[in-house]
């Protein structure tokens, strides 16, 4: 299989998938339940999510492994099963989507903050190493280190994947809009600073996910593109900003509304477009149709 970066040399735009967490909740995941355990206990439900995105037109489909590092799994008493659950996650997506789509494995934050001193860099590195190696064994050809907020943690994750696997490494950060209209991470970094640091760390593809709807993502992508003129950029926006309805959040943007932003995201510099919280296969289908018309 080609690398994603190679595919982008012949295709103007690629389409990734959409939300997994909200999809799992719709399928019955309960509060306090471990999503990654569903890779062995509810295989068909997880496979159906991957299948839905495959059929919606995704060029790459992720894995149910966002919280699959040993630190997150320890909250469920499952740290000792980290390798098993990650390998199962990748194998399930690969089996479902077949050999011709990219499986880009989801790797989320550990929940630990290095500057607090309660964990070492070596421990963080080893956790990401364990996860990335298991995901590669399961059949992933790329990994997406996503929803990151701390640069020191992201750099360790990139290094762990690059130094111990052959996975193509993607890394995306979440940004908040400041009072002055600019965007920064929780730790105060700008999109330009993050882009430069991720490239320096060795990420093949950089980008942004979660935290913003498509409108906010346009400015973030434009800023990252200014700092990284030659590096592919992935953007996965939420289906708008969440609105509290009763006891739950709803995401207000329809598939048509998100698809209407595709030309603007491409003009800003996005090479891969998908979705994050609140997006569904219908959103991805609309995004794919819009992208293919460009």
Secondary structure, 3 states (H helix, E strand, C coil): CCCHHHHHHHCCCEECCCCCHHHHHHCCCCCCCCHHHHHHHCHHHHHHHHHHHHHHCCCEECCCCCCCCHHHHHCCCCHHHHHHHHHHHHHHHHHHHCCCCEEEEEECCCCCCHHHCCCCHHHHHHHHHHHHHHHHHHCCCEEEEEEECCHHHHHHHHHHHHHHCCCEEEEEECCEECCCCCEECCCCCEHHHHHHHHHHHCCCEEEEECCCCHHHHHHHHHHHHHHCCCCEEEEEECCCCEEEECCEEEECCCHHHHHCCHHHHHHHCCCEEEECCCCCHHHHHHHHHHHHHC
